[in-house]
Amino acid sequence: MSEQDWRAIRAEAIESLLVERGLLDPADVDRVIETYNDRVGPMNGARMVARAWCDPDFKARLLADGTAAMAEFDFGGAQTEKLVVVENTPDTHNVVVCTLCSCYPWAVLGLPPRWYKDPAYRSRIVREPRRVLAEFGLVLDDDVRVRVWDSSAEVRYLVLPRRPADADGLDEAALAQRVTRDAMIGVAQP
């Protein structure tokens, strides 16, 4: 049985015990799951990225004030009181980390991946970003500058990845399908 299977069984057992003892209402669990499936997560960030790729005015608003631009979508969720969006360009690649803990914009990226919280990622991406990115499978040309953005309790970052060259003719919905959480953190490209 995989580690993920064991975690699922453990979570179900804990939920059952809490419900049995009257400490948890199953409807509350359903609401939380619905929130993270439908209102919070990387699909939200992907929609913003796709809109920026299709709408230059929105892109300008997003880069000028990510929090205000995000409000145009009415996304729910935490950790986006101050969202700064940084754009990848042909000569600059951005990547996000929180060196102190795991500050992360949940409303637009969902729950942080385990590796994002790992002390090795948090320290190494700052010291040797190219090497860490290569471990994720992202090898950048030597002339591309890598900028590392350190999220904090006050400000969260989101990377606006470069639009794929083979995405001409795709509409906003199709473009959003090309955007991954990892591309919006900066450890991958769409």
C-alpha positions in Angstrom: 0.0 0.0 0.0 1.4 3.4 -0.9 2.0 6.3 1.5 -0.8 8.2 -0.1 -3.2 5.3 0.6 -2.1 5.1 4.2 -2.7 8.8 4.6 -6.2 8.5 3.1 -7.1 5.6 5.4 -5.7 7.5 8.5 -7.7 10.6 7.5 -10.9 8.6 7.2 -10.3 7.0 10.5 -9.8 10.3 12.3 -12.8 11.8 10.6 -15.0 8.8 11.6 -13.8 9.1 15.3 -14.5 12.9 15.4 -18.0 12.4 13.8 -18.8 9.5 16.2 -17.9 11.6 19.2 -19.9 14.6 18.0 -16.9 16.8 17.5 -17.2 17.1 13.7 -20.2 17.5 11.4 -19.8 15.6 8.1 -21.4 18.5 6.3 -18.5 20.7 7.5 -16.0 18.3 6.0 -18.0 18.3 2.7 -18.0 22.2 2.7 -14.2 22.3 3.1 -13.7 19.7 0.4 -16.0 21.6 -1.9 -14.2 24.8 -1.2 -10.8 23.4 -2.1 -12.2 21.5 -5.2 -14.3 24.4 -6.6 -13.2 27.7 -5.2 -9.6 27.5 -4.1 -6.7 26.0 -6.1 -4.4 26.1 -9.0 -7.3 26.3 -11.5 -7.9 29.8 -10.2 -4.3 30.9 -10.8 -4.5 29.2 -14.2 -7.5 31.2 -15.2 -5.7 34.4 -14.2 -2.6 33.5 -16.2 -4.7 32.5 -19.3 -6.6 35.8 -19.1 -3.3 37.7 -18.9 -2.1 35.9 -22.0 -5.3 36.9 -23.9 -6.0 40.3 -22.5 -3.1 42.9 -22.4 -5.2 45.3 -20.3 -5.8 42.6 -17.7 -2.1 41.6 -17.8 -1.1 45.2 -17.1 -3.6 45.3 -14.1 -2.3 41.9 -12.8 1.3 43.0 -12.9 0.5 46.4 -11.4 -1.6 45.0 -8.5 -2.2 41.3 -8.3 -4.6 41.5 -5.4 -6.9 44.0 -7.2 -6.7 42.0 -10.5 -7.5 38.8 -8.6 -10.6 40.5 -7.1 -12.1 40.6 -10.6 -12.5 36.8 -10.4 -14.1 36.7 -7.0 -11.9 33.8 -5.8 -12.3 32.7 -2.2 -9.6 31.5 0.1 -6.8 32.6 2.2 -3.3 33.9 1.9 -3.8 36.5 -0.8 -4.2 39.7 1.1 -1.2 41.1 -0.9 -0.5 39.2 -4.1 2.4 40.3 -6.3 2.7 38.8 -9.8 6.1 38.6 -11.4 6.4 37.9 -15.1 8.8 35.5 -16.8 10.4 37.0 -19.9 12.8 35.7 -22.5 15.7 36.9 -20.4 14.3 36.5 -16.8 12.9 33.5 -15.1 11.2 33.9 -11.7 10.8 31.3 -9.0 9.0 31.6 -5.6 9.9 30.3 -2.2 9.2 31.1 1.5 12.5 30.7 3.3 11.0 31.0 6.8 8.1 28.5 6.5 5.7 28.0 3.6 3.8 31.2 2.9 1.8 30.5 -0.2 -1.2 32.0 -2.0 -3.7 29.2 -1.4 -6.6 30.9 -3.2 -4.8 30.8 -6.6 -2.5 27.8 -6.1 -4.3 25.5 -3.8 -2.6 23.7 -1.0 1.2 23.9 -1.1 3.0 20.9 -2.4 5.1 18.9 0.2 8.4 19.9 -1.6 7.5 23.6 -1.2 7.6 23.3 2.6 10.7 21.1 2.6 13.7 22.8 4.3 16.0 21.6 1.5 13.9 23.4 -1.2 13.6 26.5 0.9 17.3 26.9 1.4 18.7 25.5 -1.8 16.5 27.4 -4.3 18.0 30.6 -2.9 21.7 29.4 -3.0 21.6 27.3 -6.2 18.4 28.0 -8.1 19.6 26.7 -11.5 20.6 23.4 -10.0 17.2 23.0 -8.1 15.3 24.0 -11.2 17.2 21.4 -13.2 16.2 18.8 -10.6 12.6 19.7 -11.4 13.5 19.1 -15.1 13.7 22.8 -16.0 17.0 23.7 -17.6 17.4 27.3 -18.6 19.9 28.9 -21.0 22.9 30.4 -19.3 21.9 33.9 -20.5 18.5 33.7 -18.6 18.6 35.5 -15.3 16.9 33.6 -12.4 15.2 35.8 -9.8 14.1 34.2 -6.5 11.1 35.8 -4.7 10.7 35.2 -1.0 7.1 35.0 0.1 6.3 36.2 3.6 3.3 36.7 5.9 2.8 40.1 4.3 3.2 39.3 0.6 2.7 36.3 -1.6 4.1 35.8 -5.1 2.7 34.2 -8.2 4.8 33.7 -11.4 3.2 34.7 -14.7 4.8 32.1 -17.0 5.5 32.8 -20.6 2.8 31.8 -23.0 3.8 28.6 -24.8 4.9 29.2 -28.4 2.6 26.5 -29.7 -0.5 28.0 -28.0 -1.6 30.3 -30.9 -5.3 30.0 -31.6 -6.2 28.6 -28.2 -9.0 30.3 -26.3 -8.7 31.3 -22.7 -10.2 28.1 -21.4 -7.9 25.9 -23.4 -4.9 28.1 -22.4 -5.9 27.7 -18.7 -5.6 23.9 -19.2 -1.9 24.4 -20.1 -1.0 26.2 -16.9 0.2 24.2 -13.9 0.7 25.0 -10.3 4.4 24.4 -10.7 4.7 26.9 -13.6 3.0 29.5 -11.3 5.6 28.8 -8.6 8.4 28.9 -11.3 9.8 25.4 -11.1 8.2 24.4 -14.5 7.1 25.9 -17.7 3.6 25.4 -19.3 
